[in-house]
Amino acid sequence: MDNLALTYWKQDRWEEAEKLSVQVMETFKTKLGADHPETLTSMANLVSSYMKLDRWEEAEKLGVQVMETSKTKLGADHLDIFTSMSKLASTYRKQGRLEEAERLGVQVMETRKTKLGADHPETLLSTASLAHTWQDMGKSSEATDLMRSCVRLLQLRLGLDHPPTQFAISTLNELEGGSYEG
């Protein structure tokens, strides 16, 4: 059932993915417990569905629960925590809670730099997300500089034609109003 929900998600069938994700989460909670890693993963998947459906309050509520339970169960430095924090930062950004989004975004990016390296794809995704937040905060110069760095590292790590690199270039073009091509 979880695989089918992920298939729906990849097909942009958000409502179907959300309904199935709720069933999966409830089943895992009943059979494995609310703090089991599989349950937490299913909850995180549901947060992603809520985000795609622009259901920000539900995404926030469940996202905070996943993050806090994961900290207790897995430890505050476990990398899964930072995925939850990143989703929560994006949720805050979409809600216009930019200072909270920035605080979490900086924490996620810095921790991933330390634990994974500055050029790791997860670190670079965090970097791009923080650049979006800074742009929304009116910190255009900082956002553009951060995104340039992100694009450069993505090109070195993944190559020019890789989808995350292309997405980052597109974002940089939006920030600069130009035509960065690498």
C-alpha positions, 0 to 999 in steps of 0.5 A, spaced: 500 500 500 505 504 501 508 503 494 502 505 491 501 511 495 508 513 492 507 511 485 501 516 486 505 521 489 510 520 483 504 521 478 502 527 481 496 524 483 496 528 490 489 526 493 489 519 492 496 519 495 494 522 501 488 518 502 492 512 501 498 515 506 493 516 511 491 509 511 498 506 511 500 511 517 494 509 521 496 501 519 503 502 522 501 506 528 496 500 530 501 495 528 508 498 530 507 504 534 507 511 533 514 512 534 516 506 530 521 508 524 516 506 519 511 509 522 515 516 522 517 515 515 509 514 513 508 520 517 513 524 513 510 521 506 503 524 508 507 531 510 509 531 503 502 530 500 499 535 504 505 540 502 503 538 495 496 539 496 497 546 499 494 544 506 500 547 510 496 547 517 496 540 516 503 539 514 505 543 519 502 540 525 504 533 522 511 535 521 512 538 528 510 531 530 514 527 526 520 532 528 519 531 535 518 524 535 524 523 531 528 527 535 526 523 541 526 516 538 532 517 533 536 522 537 537 530 535 543 529 530 540 523 526 540 525 519 532 524 518 531 529 523 534 534 518 529 532 513 523 533 517 526 540 519 527 542 512 520 540 510 517 544 516 522 550 514 518 549 507 512 549 510 513 555 514 516 559 508 509 558 504 505 560 510 509 567 510 513 565 517 519 567 514 524 568 520 522 561 523 523 558 516 530 561 515 532 559 522 530 552 521 533 552 514 540 555 516 540 549 521 539 544 516 544 547 511 549 548 516 548 541 519 548 537 513 554 541 511 558 538 517 555 531 517 555 530 509 559 535 506 558 542 502 557 538 496 552 533 498 546 533 494 542 533 500 546 539 503 545 543 496 537 542 496 538 545 503 542 551 500 537 552 495 531 552 499 534 557 504 536 561 498 528 561 496 527 563 503 532 569 503 529 571 496 522 572 500 525 575 506 527 581 501 535 578 502 536 578 494 543 579 494 544 574 499 539 569 496 543 570 489 550 569 492 548 562 495 544 560 489 550 561 485 554 557 490 549 552 490 549 551 482 557 551 482 557 545 486 551 541 483 555 542 476 561 539 479 558 534 483 552 532 478 553 535 472 550 540 468 544 536 465 542 533 472 535 535 474 537 538 480 542 542 477 537 544 472 532 546 477 538 550 481 540 554 474 532 555 473 532 558 480 538 562 479 535 565 473 529 567 476 533 570 482 538 574 477 533 575 471 538 573 467 540 567 463 545 563 466 547 557 462 553 554 466 
